[in-house]
Amino acid sequence: MIYQHDSKFLGQYLESIGIILSRLDVGPGDRVLEFGAGSGQILLQLARMGCDVSAIDVNPSFLRLIES
């Protein structure tokens, strides 16, 4: 869970997502499968970019969250 009241933690969390996205080098129409997607924050950004995204996670509640 993101700690919204801790600016240092939140900043580092967002930086890490940015690093992952920039290193993936994907674009609209590319297919992406994320293992251990958690709450799906990275997949959400990839979907907004136009990627075809899928998720796998051992926790069914995370998958329901991503689907909604």
Backbone hydrogen bonds, N-H to C=O, Kabsch-Sander energy under -0.5 kcal/mol:
donor,donor_aa,acceptor,acceptor_aa,energy
4,Q,2,I,-1.2
6,D,3,Y,-1.6
7,S,5,H,-0.6
10,L,6,D,-2.7
11,G,7,S,-2.5
12,Q,8,K,-2.2
13,Y,9,F,-2.5
14,L,10,L,-2.6
15,E,11,G,-2.3
16,S,12,Q,-2.3
17,I,13,Y,-1.8
18,G,14,L,-2.2
19,I,15,E,-2.4
20,I,16,S,-2.2
21,L,17,I,-2.6
22,S,18,G,-2.4
23,R,19,I,-1.9
24,L,20,I,-1.4
25,D,21,L,-0.9
29,G,50,G,-2.5
30,D,27,G,-2.3
32,V,52,D,-2.6
34,E,54,S,-2.3
35,F,33,L,-0.6
36,G,56,I,-2.5
37,A,34,E,-0.5
37,A,56,I,-1.4
40,G,37,A,-2.4
44,L,40,G,-2.7
45,Q,41,Q,-1.4
46,L,42,I,-2.2
47,A,43,L,-2.9
48,R,44,L,-2.1
49,M,45,Q,-1.3
50,G,46,L,-0.5
50,G,47,A,-1.2
51,C,46,L,-2.5
52,D,30,D,-2.6
53,V,51,C,-0.8
54,S,32,V,-2.1
56,I,34,E,-2.4
62,F,59,N,-1.1
63,L,59,N,-1.3
64,R,60,P,-2.3
65,L,61,S,-1.9
66,I,62,F,-2.5
67,E,63,L,-2.2
68,S,64,R,-1.3
